[in-house]
Amino acid sequence: MPPRLACLLTPQLLLATLLIAPAPSPATAQVPAGDARAEATAPDSSTIRVFVDHCPCRMDYLRTEIPFIDYVRDRTEADVHVLFTDEHTGGGGRSYTMTLIGQDRFAGRVDTLSFSTPQGSTNDEERAAIVRYLKLALIPYLNETHTIGRLAVRYIPPQEGEVTPTTPEEDPWSFWVFRVNLGGSGSSESSSRRMSTNSSINADRTTAAWHLRFNGKVEYNERHFTFSDGSKLTSYTNSYDASAFAVKSRGPHWSLGGTASLHSSTSQNQLEALRLAPAVEFSFFPYEEFQRRQLTATYTVGATDVRYYEETLYGKTRETLFDHSLRVSYDLTQPWGDFSFSVKGSQYLHDASKYAVTSSLDGNFRLFRGFSLNMNVDASRVNNQLYLPRGDATEQEVLLDLRSLATSYRFSVRMGISYTFGSIFNNIVNPRLSGGGGGGGR
């Protein structure tokens, strides 16, 4: 495996951007004074074909900003398959990883480049960073083409008085990131009126050794209906959640942690549910490989003290419940697509017959040239609805989803296929009459 391209980038080079340097021909191109020029070695074609996979920005922007490669719409036609993955960072920014997989004349070559954007970056700043680093990542491949003779690297020196990123020792927030959200919606017609509000607060601290998170959320919904006979119906639902989460890294495969939560929901007949649950997780692959593959098993034991709005089917208005659960999850991101599958089983300890098993599958597969299959399947076996209130639900409660209903299973499925054929090239951008959206995506 070739060295990670990220290791070849000095801090100064990370500030560099590639410029298209107009020239009469690759053999006679003039290099502006002060610029560093990569030398072409036996170029065998004018450019390279690139398939961009899961790019976090619009493809039209890439085609406009990086016009010196050929974009193809099928990975089997590419010289280089660029696979993007991205995750939120502890500081509120995003961490991106580009894996460049060589094909055809570059077969066997794989390079990886990772970079991050800071908290509060705008969409324009995010996509500009993606373009800048993608240009740098493509240099080793362009070096074997005539295009290299038209590229130049320009160094951008730091401005006088420019503030450098805060180092961990100087961080006044000690890695804590806070986020507050307030929202609401409303609609009105002659015979109906709806209103909802929601608010949340999040605090997150991520380091190599610890991950701490606090969340709080409140939701309120109100609906009014007027029927043709003049009768009226009003419904109200509300819920709130507060939780604290902590996990400690214990090497490349183990993690220890736990959660504490407080929950209330009118639709689930829970006036107040206080829960404490320690957990342990084992990762079959090292955690550092999570961008491309992850297989984990998580075991949790919990205790929940619950107070109900109404007496339950089992004659309870308050009870303490002990349970345990095991969740196995597998996630994979590969050139042929992405796939995730998880199975979770939970059971109350006081009554082994009260349990639930839930499985979920998500996938997007490129089966052969131009043909893709995407699917989502969720299935649950349910036998643990201890919170259901005594008595039958009214028609209004059923139609308006005001309370949970008894069920032995839940199942949903979504599937789709797509087939694309025609020209393999996908370079041209034409935003005319696109509704102001800048043209289509991929």
C-alpha positions in Angstrom: 0.0 0.0 0.0 1.5 3.3 -1.0 2.2 5.9 1.8 -0.7 8.1 2.8 -0.7 11.2 0.8 -1.5 13.2 3.9 2.0 12.4 5.2 3.5 14.1 2.2 1.8 17.4 2.9 3.7 19.9 5.0 1.7 22.6 6.9 2.8 25.1 4.2 1.7 22.9 1.3 -1.7 22.5 3.0 -2.1 26.3 2.4 -1.4 26.0 -1.3 -3.9 26.1 -4.1 -3.4 24.9 -7.7 -3.8 27.4 -10.5 -4.4 26.7 -14.1 -1.4 28.4 -15.8 -2.3 29.1 -19.5 0.4 28.1 -21.8 0.9 27.6 -25.6 1.7 23.9 -25.0 3.0 21.6 -22.2 6.5 21.7 -23.8 6.7 25.5 -23.8 4.6 26.4 -20.7 6.1 29.3 -18.7 6.2 29.0 -15.0 5.5 32.3 -13.1 8.4 33.5 -11.0 8.4 32.1 -7.5 6.1 29.1 -8.3 7.1 25.5 -7.8 6.5 23.2 -10.8 6.0 19.5 -10.8 7.8 17.9 -13.7 6.0 15.5 -16.1 7.6 12.1 -16.5 6.7 10.3 -19.8 3.1 11.5 -20.0 1.0 8.9 -21.8 -2.3 10.8 -22.2 -3.7 14.3 -22.0 -5.6 13.9 -18.7 -7.2 11.3 -16.4 -10.7 10.0 -15.9 -12.1 10.4 -12.4 -15.2 9.0 -10.7 -16.1 11.1 -7.6 -18.1 9.0 -5.1 -20.1 10.5 -2.2 -18.7 14.0 -2.6 -20.1 16.3 0.2 -20.4 19.2 -2.2 -22.3 19.6 -5.5 -20.7 18.0 -8.5 -21.3 21.1 -10.6 -19.0 23.1 -8.3 -16.3 20.5 -8.7 -16.6 20.5 -12.5 -16.3 24.2 -12.6 -13.4 24.5 -10.2 -11.4 21.5 -11.4 -11.8 21.5 -15.2 -8.6 19.7 -16.0 -9.8 16.2 -15.5 -12.5 14.1 -17.2 -15.4 13.3 -14.9 -17.1 9.9 -15.7 -20.4 8.7 -14.3 -19.4 5.1 -13.8 -16.5 3.9 -11.7 -15.6 1.1 -14.1 -14.6 3.8 -16.7 -12.3 5.7 -14.3 -8.6 5.8 -14.0 -9.0 7.1 -10.4 -12.0 6.4 -8.1 -12.2 9.1 -5.4 -14.2 7.9 -2.4 -15.3 10.6 0.2 -16.2 9.9 3.8 -16.8 12.6 6.4 -17.6 12.8 10.1 -18.3 15.6 12.7 -15.3 16.5 14.9 -15.4 17.1 18.6 -14.9 20.8 18.0 -18.0 21.2 15.9 -16.3 21.1 12.5 -16.0 18.2 10.0 -13.3 15.8 9.2 -13.0 14.6 5.6 -11.2 11.6 4.2 -10.5 11.1 0.5 -9.4 7.7 -0.6 -8.0 7.6 -4.2 -8.2 4.1 -5.7 -6.2 3.6 -8.8 -7.7 1.6 -11.7 -6.6 0.6 -15.2 -3.1 2.1 -15.6 -3.0 3.1 -11.9 -4.2 -0.3 -10.7 -2.8 -1.2 -7.3 -2.3 2.3 -6.2 -4.3 3.7 -3.2 -3.7 7.1 -1.6 -5.5 8.6 1.4 -5.7 12.3 2.3 -7.5 13.6 5.5 -8.3 17.2 6.4 -10.6 19.1 8.7 -12.7 22.2 8.6 -13.3 24.4 11.7 -16.5 25.0 13.6 -18.7 27.6 12.0 -17.4 27.1 8.4 -19.9 28.2 5.7 -20.9 26.0 2.9 -18.7 28.0 0.6 -15.7 27.5 2.9 -16.4 23.8 3.1 -16.6 23.2 -0.6 -13.5 25.4 -1.3 -11.5 23.2 1.1 -12.7 20.1 -0.6 -11.6 21.5 -4.0 -8.2 22.6 -2.7 -7.3 19.2 -1.2 -8.7 17.2 -4.1 -6.4 19.2 -6.4 -3.4 18.3 -4.2 -4.5 14.6 -4.0 -4.7 14.3 -7.8 -1.1 15.6 -8.5 0.6 12.1 -8.4 -1.8 10.8 -11.0 -1.7 14.0 -13.2 2.1 13.7 -13.1 1.8 11.0 -15.7 -0.2 13.1 -18.1 0.4 16.1 -20.3 -1.9 18.1 -18.0 0.9 18.4 -15.4 2.6 20.9 -17.7 -0.3 23.3 -17.2 -0.5 23.1 -13.4 1.4 25.2 -10.9 1.5 25.4 -7.1 1.2 28.8 -5.5 2.1 29.3 -1.8 -0.1 31.6 0.3 2.0 33.0 3.1 0.3 33.9 6.4 -0.8 37.5 6.7 0.8 39.8 9.3 -1.1 39.4 12.6 -3.0 36.4 11.3 -4.4 34.3 14.2 -3.3 30.7 14.1 -5.6 27.9 15.3 -5.7 27.5 19.0 -3.7 24.6 20.3 -5.2 22.2 22.8 -3.2 23.7 25.7 -4.7 27.2 24.9 -8.3 26.1 24.3 -10.3 28.2 26.8 -13.3 25.9 26.3 -11.4 22.7 27.1 -12.8 21.0 24.0 -16.4 21.7 24.9 -18.8 22.6 22.1 -22.4 23.9 22.7 -25.3 24.2 20.4 -28.8 25.7 21.0 -31.7 25.2 18.6 -35.1 26.9 18.7 -37.8 26.2 16.2 -41.5 26.1 15.4 -44.1 25.8 12.7 -47.7 26.6 12.1 -50.3 26.3 9.4 -54.0 27.3 9.1 -56.9 26.4 6.8 -60.7 27.0 7.1 -61.3 23.8 9.0 -57.9 23.0 10.7 -55.1 24.7 12.5 -51.7 23.3 13.5 -48.9 24.6 15.7 -45.7 23.0 17.0 -42.6 24.2 18.8 -39.3 22.5 19.6 -36.1 23.4 21.3 -32.9 21.6 22.1 -29.5 22.1 23.7 -26.4 20.0 23.2 -23.0 20.0 24.8 -20.2 17.8 23.5 -16.6 17.2 24.5 -14.5 14.8 22.4 -10.9 13.9 23.1 -8.8 10.8 22.2 -9.5 9.3 25.6 -13.1 10.5 26.4 -16.3 11.4 24.7 -18.9 13.3 26.8 -22.3 14.4 25.5 -25.3 16.2 27.1 -28.6 16.6 25.2 -31.9 18.2 26.0 -35.0 18.4 23.9 -38.6 19.7 24.3 -41.4 19.3 21.8 -45.1 20.5 21.8 -47.8 20.0 19.2 -51.3 21.4 19.1 -54.0 20.7 16.5 -57.5 22.1 16.0 -60.2 20.7 13.7 -63.7 21.9 12.8 -66.1 19.4 11.2 -68.9 20.1 8.7 -71.5 19.7 11.5 -69.9 22.4 13.5 -68.2 20.1 16.1 -64.6 20.7 17.1 -61.7 18.6 18.1 -58.5 19.7 19.8 -55.4 17.5 20.5 -52.2 18.2 22.4 -49.1 16.2 22.6 -45.8 17.0 24.3 -42.5 15.3 25.2 -39.1 16.1 26.6 -35.8 14.3 26.8 -32.6 14.9 28.7 -29.6 12.6 28.5 -26.0 12.4 29.5 -23.5 10.1 27.8 -19.9 9.2 28.6 -17.5 6.8 27.0 -13.9 6.0 27.8 -11.5 4.6 25.2 -9.8 1.4 26.3 -7.4 0.7 23.5 -8.0 0.1 19.8 -10.9 -2.3 20.3 -12.6 -1.7 23.7 -14.8 1.1 25.1 -16.5 1.5 28.4 -19.3 4.0 29.1 -22.9 4.6 30.1 -25.9 6.9 29.9 -28.3 8.6 32.2 -31.6 9.9 30.8 -34.9 11.5 31.8 -37.9 11.1 29.4 -41.5 12.1 29.2 -44.1 11.5 26.5 -47.9 11.8 26.4 -48.1 9.5 23.4 -46.2 6.8 25.3 -48.1 7.3 28.6 -44.8 8.1 30.4 -45.1 11.0 32.8 -41.4 10.6 33.9 -38.9 7.9 33.1 -35.4 8.1 34.8 -32.9 5.6 33.4 -29.3 4.7 34.2 -27.4 2.2 31.9 -23.7 1.3 31.9 -22.4 -0.2 28.6 -19.3 -1.9 27.1 -18.4 -2.1 23.4 -16.0 -4.2 21.4 -14.9 -3.3 17.9 -13.7 -6.2 15.9 -11.7 -3.9 13.7 -9.5 -1.1 15.1 -11.5 2.1 15.7 -9.2 4.0 13.4 -10.7 2.1 10.4 -14.3 3.3 11.1 -14.3 5.5 7.9 -14.2 2.3 5.7 -15.5 -0.5 7.8 -16.8 -1.1 11.4 -18.1 -4.1 13.2 -19.1 -3.6 16.8 -20.9 -5.4 19.6 -22.4 -3.3 22.4 -23.9 -4.8 25.7 -25.9 -2.6 28.0 -27.6 -3.2 31.4 -30.1 -0.6 32.6 -32.5 0.4 35.3 -35.5 2.6 34.6 -37.9 4.2 37.2 -41.2 5.0 35.4 -44.3 7.0 36.4 -47.3 6.8 34.1 -50.0 9.2 33.1 -52.6 6.5 33.2 -52.7 3.0 34.8 -51.1 0.5 32.5 -52.5 -2.8 31.2 -50.6 -4.5 34.0 -52.2 -2.3 36.7 -49.1 -0.1 37.3 -48.9 3.6 37.9 -45.2 3.5 38.8 -42.6 0.8 38.6 -38.8 0.2 38.4 -37.7 -1.9 35.4 -34.4 -3.7 34.9 -33.3 -4.7 31.4 -30.3 -5.7 29.3 -29.6 -5.4 25.6 -27.1 -6.5 22.9 -26.5 -4.7 19.7 -24.3 -5.8 16.8 -23.7 -3.4 14.0 -21.7 -3.6 10.8 -20.9 -0.7 8.5 -19.0 -0.8 5.2 -18.0 1.8 2.6 -16.4 0.5 -0.5 -16.0 1.4 -4.2 -19.0 -0.7 -5.0 -21.3 1.2 -2.6 -22.1 1.3 1.1 -23.9 -1.1 3.4 -24.9 -1.2 7.0 -26.7 -3.8 9.1 -27.6 -3.9 12.8 -29.5 -6.3 15.1 -30.5 -5.3 18.6 -32.2 -7.5 21.2 -33.5 -6.2 24.5 -35.2 -8.0 27.4 -36.7 -7.1 30.8 -34.9 -9.1 33.6 -38.0 -9.5 35.8 -39.9 -11.3 32.9 -37.9 -13.0 30.1 -41.0 -13.1 27.9 -41.0 -9.3 27.6 -38.5 -8.6 24.9 -37.9 -6.9 21.6 -35.7 -7.7 18.6 -35.0 -5.0 16.0 -33.0 -5.3 12.8 -32.2 -2.7 10.2 -30.5 -2.9 6.8 -29.4 0.0 4.6 -27.6 -0.4 1.3 -26.6 1.3 -1.9 -25.0 -1.2 -4.3 -23.5 -0.7 -7.8 -24.2 -4.2 -9.2 -22.8 -3.6 -12.7 -22.1 -0.8 -15.1 -24.8 1.8 -14.8 -27.1 -0.3 -12.6 -27.6 0.5 -8.9 -29.8 -0.9 -6.2 -30.7 0.9 -3.0 -32.7 -0.5 -0.2 -33.8 0.1 3.4 -35.5 -2.6 5.5 -36.5 -2.3 9.2 -38.2 -5.1 11.1 -39.0 -5.5 14.7 -40.6 -8.2 16.9 -42.3 -6.3 19.7 -43.3 -7.9 23.1 -42.3 -5.3 25.7 -44.9 -2.5 25.6 -45.4 -2.3 29.3 -46.3 1.4 29.1 -49.6 0.9 27.2 -52.6 2.4 29.2 -55.5 0.3 30.2 -58.6 0.6 28.0 -59.2 0.9 24.3 -58.0 3.9 22.3 -60.7 6.2 20.9 -61.0 6.9 17.2 -59.5 10.3 17.6 -56.5 8.9 19.4 -55.9 6.4 16.7 -56.4 8.8 13.8 -54.4 11.6 15.3 -51.6 9.3 16.6 -52.1 10.6 20.1 -51.0 7.4 21.9 -49.1 4.2 21.1 -51.1 1.2 20.0 -50.5 -2.4 20.9 -48.6 -4.4 18.2 -46.5 -7.5 18.0 -44.3 -6.4 15.1 -43.2 -3.4 13.0 -42.0 -3.6 9.5 -41.1 -1.2 6.7 -39.2 -1.6 3.4 -38.0 0.8 0.7 -36.3 -0.4 -2.5 -35.3 1.2 -5.7 -33.2 0.6 -8.8 -31.6 2.9 -11.3 -30.0 2.3 -14.6 -27.9 5.0 -16.5 -26.6 4.6 -20.0 -25.1 6.8 -22.7 -22.0 9.0 -22.7 -19.5 8.1 -20.0 -18.3 11.7 -19.7 -19.9 14.1 -17.3 -17.8 17.3 -17.5 -20.1 20.1 -18.8 -21.9 22.5 -16.6 -24.9 24.5 -17.9 -27.0 26.2 -15.2 -29.5 27.9 -17.5 -33.2 27.7 -16.4 -32.2 25.6 -13.4 -34.4 27.5 -11.0 -31.4 29.2 -9.4 -30.1 26.0 -8.0 -26.9 25.9 -10.0 -27.9 22.9 -12.1 -28.2 19.3 -11.2 -26.1 17.2 -8.9 -24.2 14.1 -9.9 
